[in-house]
Amino acid sequence: MNLEEKKGEMSSGVVERIQDSLDSMSKGQKAIANYILSNYETAAYMTAAKLGEATGVSESTVVRFSMELGYEGYPHFQKILQEELKVKLTSVQRLNAASRFTDDASVLKSIMQADLDSLRHTYENLDEQAFSKAVSTILDAKKIYIMGLRSSSPLSSFLHFYMTPLFDDVRHIHSNSSNEVFEQILPIGPGDVMIGISFPRYSTRTIQSMQYARSRGASVIVITDKPDTPMTEYADVALFAKSDMASFVDSLTAPLSLINALLVALGMHRKSHIEESFEALERLWAEYKVYDTGKDRAIKDGEEKEEQDV
């Protein structure tokens, strides 16, 4: 299935469905609908029983409500609502969503379980053909531009750090000024590739930069969470990894794992180049003591012991 087909599969959002169906709902269903529309940052994480309790209806009424909206059941409805809210909630609303946690232990277990679920979902929905196309596109590129802003900035920095020994011309686009961003990508053109990384809430500047890169004839690779987003509009290749909203924090465990896989695949194809680069770097690192090898500490400890003995 290609990217356009995947986009076409996606239906209207939960909030939109609720609003469109509101006039035809029963009294109990309207109570559920109005509660969700007014408190969606907390409602999205409530069980059917809790939502029923909060709205004065039965748990079965909540389940029927979700099914009449066209969902397979309440868990399906809840999952889609949570996905939708990742791009709608402000930071304050995200923080309020953390009220579902009862104590520190519940935070620890819930967040780590969510990360495991994201990794599993990403693994089970891998598009190997798109992954191979991304690898070949990067390998054939003259210049490589990497861009990820705001919460995606650590991902782009990580990718750039390990790309630098692999390729001769890798450029990391990062700035607090939109003008500076466009100045950095100004030379991009045919034969180049831009790798855009963004997860909810999506960065407007990253989307605009990908649009510019595409208009200049460059290839565009996107790393994001799903097909039906503004991030995929200008993409030649899209790689998807599930992200999650851990209160006000964006949980990006699965995207980082996908980037790790991309780097290892590229390194496999650039092995001879990487060996030369790493040999030179190791000599440089050793000369300037970039890393603690333990040798210097052993010498220092030995000298201190001799002084004490004297």
URCORBEL-V209095 format. One record per residue. PHI is phi as a letter, one per 20 degrees, with the letter a starting at -180 (NA if undefined). Layout:
<<PHI> <PHI>>
This chain:
<<NA> <e> <f> <f> <f> <f> <f> <f> <f> <f> <e> <f> <f> <f> <g> <f> <f> <f> <f> <f> <e> <g> <f> <e> <e> <f> <g> <f> <f> <f> <f> <f> <f> <f> <f> <f> <f> <e> <c> <f> <f> <d> <f> <f> <d> <e> <f> <f> <f> <f> <f> <f> <f> <f> <d> <m> <c> <e> <g> <f> <f> <f> <f> <f> <g> <f> <f> <f> <e> <o> <e> <f> <r> <f> <g> <f> <g> <f> <f> <f> <f> <f> <f> <f> <f> <g> <e> <d> <f> <f> <f> <f> <f> <f> <f> <f> <f> <f> <f> <f> <e> <e> <b> <f> <f> <f> <f> <g> <f> <f> <f> <f> <f> <f> <f> <f> <f> <f> <f> <f> <f> <f> <f> <f> <d> <f> <d> <f> <f> <f> <f> <f> <f> <f> <f> <f> <f> <f> <f> <e> <f> <f> <c> <d> <d> <c> <c> <b> <d> <l> <f> <e> <g> <f> <f> <f> <f> <f> <f> <f> <g> <e> <f> <g> <f> <e> <c> <e> <c> <d> <d> <e> <e> <b> <a> <e> <d> <f> <f> <f> <f> <f> <f> <f> <e> <g> <f> <g> <a> <g> <n> <e> <c> <d> <d> <d> <c> <a> <c> <g> <e> <f> <f> <f> <f> <f> <f> <f> <f> <f> <f> <f> <g> <f> <f> <e> <n> <e> <e> <c> <d> <d> <d> <b> <e> <a> <f> <e> <c> <f> <f> <e> <f> <d> <e> <e> <c> <c> <d> <d> <c> <f> <d> <c> <d> <e> <l> <e> <d> <e> <e> <d> <f> <f> <g> <f> <f> <f> <f> <g> <f> <f> <f> <f> <f> <f> <f> <f> <e> <d> <g> <f> <f> <f> <f> <f> <f> <f> <f> <f> <f> <f> <f> <f> <f> <f> <f> <d> <l> <f> <d> <e> <e> <n> <f> <f> <f> <f> <f> <f> <f> <f> <f> <f> <f> <f> <f> <f> <f> <f>>
